[in-house]
Amino acid sequence: MSFHPLMPYGTEGWHRSDRVLLEKGEPFAFTRERAAQLEDLCSKYPPERRKSAVLAALYLVQDQQGYLTASALRHVAEFLRITPAEVED
């Protein structure tokens, strides 16, 4: 959590933001069909722009699992060859 040095926080009535972490969840892996679908989508982008498929990957996770977990986000990051922070952003 970061703070601005001149902005009042706490009891002065200003909003204090808290980072909410996703539930860790069970280990996650795409089904063979969804992995192939995502790989096909990734092939439409230049290799250095593979992370452009991150939103589609998250929709596939949600379609497969029903919700997002930290484990699923790490799997997406590995699949797209990006960092978990880039997926979370």
N, C-alpha and C positions, 0 to 999 in steps of 0.2 A: 504494500500500500504506500502511495506517495502522498506527500502533503505540500501545499503551497505555503511558504513561510508567512505570508501576510493574510491568509484567510482563516477566520475563526472556525474552530471545529469543536465538536462535543456539545456541551450544554448551551452554547450560544444560538442554537437553532439552525445551524448549517448542516447540510447533509454530509454524512461521513460514509464514503463508499467502502465496502468490504468485498474482497475477491472471494467468490464462491467457487470451490473446486468441485469438479465432477466426481461422482462415486467411482471408485476404482473398477468395480465390476469384475466379472469372470474374464479369463483370457479370451480374446476375440480373434477371429480370422474370417476373411471373406469366404463364402462358398466358391467353388470352382467357377460357377456360372457368373457370379457377381464380380469375381476377380477378372475374368475374361472381358466382361462388359466394361469394367473400369480401365483395363489395359487398352481396349479398343478406343475408348474416349481419350486416353492419354496420348495415343498415337497421332491424334489430330493436332497436337501441340508440338512445337520444337522441343527437343530434350531439355533445354534449359528453362523451359516454361511449363514443365510437367506439373508444377504446383497449381497451375490454373484449374486443375481438375479437383481441387480440394472440396469445393462445395458439392459437386456431384458425388464424390466419395462419401461425404457425410450423409447425403441423402440415401446412398446405398446401405450404409451402416444402419440408419434409422429404419429403412425398409426391412432389413434382415433381422435386426434385434429389437426394434420398436422404440429405442431410446439410445442416447449417446453415453458412453462411459469413458473414463480416462484410458482404460485398456484399448478400447476401440480407436481412440484418437492416436495412441501410440502406434497401433497397427497401420492406420492410414498414413501416418508420417513415414513409417518404414516403407510402405508400398510406393509412396510418391517420392521417396528419397529427399525428404525435407525434415525439419525439426518439429517436435511436438508443439513448440511455441508457435510456429508458423501455422499449424493446423488450428490451434486454439484461437489465434488472431482472426 
